[in-house]
Every structure is written in C-alpha cells, then in structure tokens.
Amino acid sequence: MPSRTFLALAGWTAAAVAATLTGLAAVEIIGDGITGSTDGQTISSKQAEQQLDAAKTSPSPDPGQGQGQGTDQATATPTPTATPDTGTATPAPTASPTAVRKTFSTPGGTAIAVCDGATVRLLSWAPAQGYGVDSADPGPDDEHAEVKFEGSAGKVELRVRCANGHPSGSWKQDD
C-alpha cells in the first residue's frame, strides 16, 4: 500500500509542476505580445504618443499631466476615432493646417484636444485603469470641451479651452 500512496503523490506533484510551468510559459508569451518587446519594459505616455504619430505618418498597417502640461502639435491629417455605439473606427473631421493638438493626462485618464482658432474639440479620451468614462462633451465648442472619469478613487473632471489657439486644460478630482 505505501508504494501506491507514493505513486499517487509523485503523480500529483508532477501534474502540479507541469501546470505551473505551462502557466508561466503562457504568461511570458502573452506578456511579450502586450508590451511588444522581449525585455518586459513598459513604455511611457510620451513614447506611446511618438509611436502613434509615427504610425499615422507611415503607410504600413503596424500598429501629459494636469494643467499646462502636455504636448502641442500642429495637425492636418484626419485621425481615426472609435465610435462608442459600434466600436468601429471612423475618420475624425479634418483639422485645418493651423490646428494645434495637445495631450492631457489626469489620474482618471487621458484626453487629446485640438484647437482650431478659438474652437476646442476633444479628439479622443481613454480612462485610466480602475476608471470609466462618466460623461463627455467633446465639442466642437467656443467655450470648452470636457470629459469626466469615474472610478473607485473618485471622480476626475478634465476641462479644455483654447487660449491663443492652443489647448489649455485643467482638471479637478472629487473623492
């Protein structure tokens, strides 16, 4: 009888080791696919924006922070945006060559705004992990555009205006 118990214990141990190794290998493969690299490093918001800008200008199909901080860029090309009801990409209206784009990051999420003269418009917005979009008023508007994120840590409201033709944003967080 003791040999039967020993064999059962050895078989169970071998199965547990095989399952653990299979799980670790799967996580390693999935992790490389998510980060796009084998070193496991994540990229910063600025690096992601640079890669997106490079992807927009290339013909291949490959795939900032509170008030006063972000990246200003002139834009004259349409950018695809996801429609909330269908989830399909549709081209955004073409901005004039004088339009200026800026990315804003808050604890609740990130938004990209464009000013065409005094008219502000949110091109896109995405909630941070643990947050969702409560409401959005993307414009175009001569006063402001805004997006409200809500999560377990509270609500964050981002409001963007045009100041001298450049997006200027401020955000507040409520618990």
Disulfide bonds with the S-S distance in Angstrom:
Cys115-Cys162 1.97
